[in-house]
């Protein structure tokens, strides 16, 4: 039962990462009219923060979880 929430969090995180990667290509960063009315607008920095920020946080979360899982799987060396 614990695996379903982890799976759903993984799917959501993957969506956010992919959205963060795609966002700069979806909008025309040189034309403010294409992103003026988006969340975080009218400035480009705000739009990218709102649309890419969660993806960056999800990527950091994936990295942290992977690092933590590797530490748990390594055998402990006792001195």
C-alpha positions in Angstrom: 0.0 0.0 0.0 3.0 2.3 0.6 4.2 1.9 -3.0 1.1 3.6 -4.6 1.7 7.1 -3.1 5.4 6.8 -3.9 4.5 5.9 -7.5 2.1 8.9 -7.8 4.7 11.3 -6.3 7.2 9.9 -8.9 4.8 10.5 -11.8 4.0 14.0 -10.6 7.7 14.8 -10.1 8.5 13.5 -13.6 5.8 15.6 -15.1 7.1 18.7 -13.3 10.7 18.0 -14.5 9.6 17.5 -18.1 7.4 20.6 -17.9 10.4 22.6 -16.6 12.6 21.4 -19.5 9.9 22.2 -22.1 8.8 25.6 -20.8 11.6 27.7 -22.3 10.9 26.1 -25.7 7.1 26.5 -25.5 7.2 30.3 -25.0 9.1 32.8 -27.1 11.5 34.2 -24.5 12.3 37.1 -26.8 8.6 38.2 -27.2 7.0 39.3 -24.0 3.5 39.1 -25.6 3.7 35.3 -25.5 4.1 35.0 -21.7 2.7 38.3 -20.4 -0.6 36.8 -19.2 0.9 33.6 -17.8 1.2 32.9 -14.1 4.2 34.8 -12.8 4.0 37.3 -15.6 4.5 39.9 -17.0 8.3 39.3 -16.5 10.2 36.4 -17.9 11.9 35.7 -14.6 8.6 35.3 -12.8 7.1 33.1 -15.5 10.1 30.8 -15.5 10.2 30.7 -11.7 6.5 29.7 -11.5 6.7 27.2 -14.4 10.2 25.8 -13.9 10.7 26.1 -10.2 8.6 23.1 -9.2 10.5 21.0 -11.7 13.8 22.1 -10.4 12.7 21.2 -6.8 11.4 17.8 -8.0 14.7 17.1 -9.7 16.6 18.0 -6.5 14.2 15.7 -4.6 14.8 12.8 -7.0 18.6 13.4 -6.7 18.3 13.5 -2.9 16.2 10.3 -2.7 18.5 8.5 -5.0 21.6 9.5 -3.0 19.8 8.4 0.2 18.8 5.1 -1.2 22.4 4.4 -2.3 23.7 5.1 1.2 21.2 2.7 2.6 22.2 -0.1 0.2 25.9 0.2 0.7 27.4 -2.1 3.3 28.5 -0.4 6.5 32.2 -0.6 7.2 33.0 -1.1 10.8 36.3 0.0 12.2 
